[in-house]
Amino acid sequence: MPFKLIRSNDSSAPIIQCGEEEKVLKAFFETEIQDDAVFAQHLLDLILASGCMQNELSGNLYNILIFKKKFTIENLFDDDETFTGNKTFLKKTLQQWLSFIDQI
């Protein structure tokens, strides 16, 4: 199942549908970003920053490393819970997430 955001009917953060392979990414959005437009925009700004080769942010449960073309999300307490993806995918997902939560 592809990773998909769906607008929530109850004015909360979007609902995420995804397969087993994206469950860490889903958990990251649901626990770290939620409906926090400022944090989501900060992540997007880090992705769009052309001069920086690498950024790292730690949240309550997850750490995100943003590299030149990829990103990795790691659970701070479970080494088996990681997700690596293309930075362009994360950029598009954050843009869509922001468009949904900006309408709350």
Residue pairs with C-beta under 8 A, 6 or more apart in sequence:
1 17
1 18
1 19
2 18
2 19
3 16
3 17
3 18
3 19
3 22
3 25
3 26
3 89
3 93
4 16
4 17
4 18
5 14
5 15
5 16
5 93
5 96
5 97
5 100
6 14
6 15
6 16
6 17
7 14
7 15
7 100
7 103
8 14
8 15
8 100
11 104
12 35
12 104
13 29
13 30
13 33
13 34
13 35
13 97
13 100
13 101
14 96
14 97
14 100
14 101
16 26
16 29
16 30
18 25
18 26
21 83
22 83
24 62
24 73
24 75
24 81
24 82
24 83
25 73
25 83
25 85
27 61
27 62
27 75
27 81
28 59
28 62
28 64
28 73
28 83
29 93
29 97
31 59
31 60
31 61
31 62
32 39
32 59
32 60
32 61
32 62
32 64
33 39
33 40
33 43
33 97
35 101
35 104
37 98
37 101
37 102
40 94
40 97
40 98
40 101
41 98
43 57
43 64
43 66
43 90
43 94
44 91
44 94
44 95
44 98
46 52
46 55
46 57
46 66
47 66
47 71
47 87
47 90
47 91
47 94
48 91
49 55
53 67
53 68
54 65
54 66
54 67
54 68
55 65
55 66
56 63
56 64
56 65
56 66
57 63
57 64
58 76
61 75
61 76
61 77
62 73
62 74
62 75
62 76
63 73
63 74
63 76
64 71
64 72
64 73
64 74
65 71
65 72
65 73
65 74
66 87
66 90
67 87
68 87
69 86
69 87
70 84
70 85
70 86
70 87
71 84
71 85
71 86
71 87
71 90
72 82
72 83
72 84
73 82
73 83
73 84
74 81
74 82
75 81
75 82
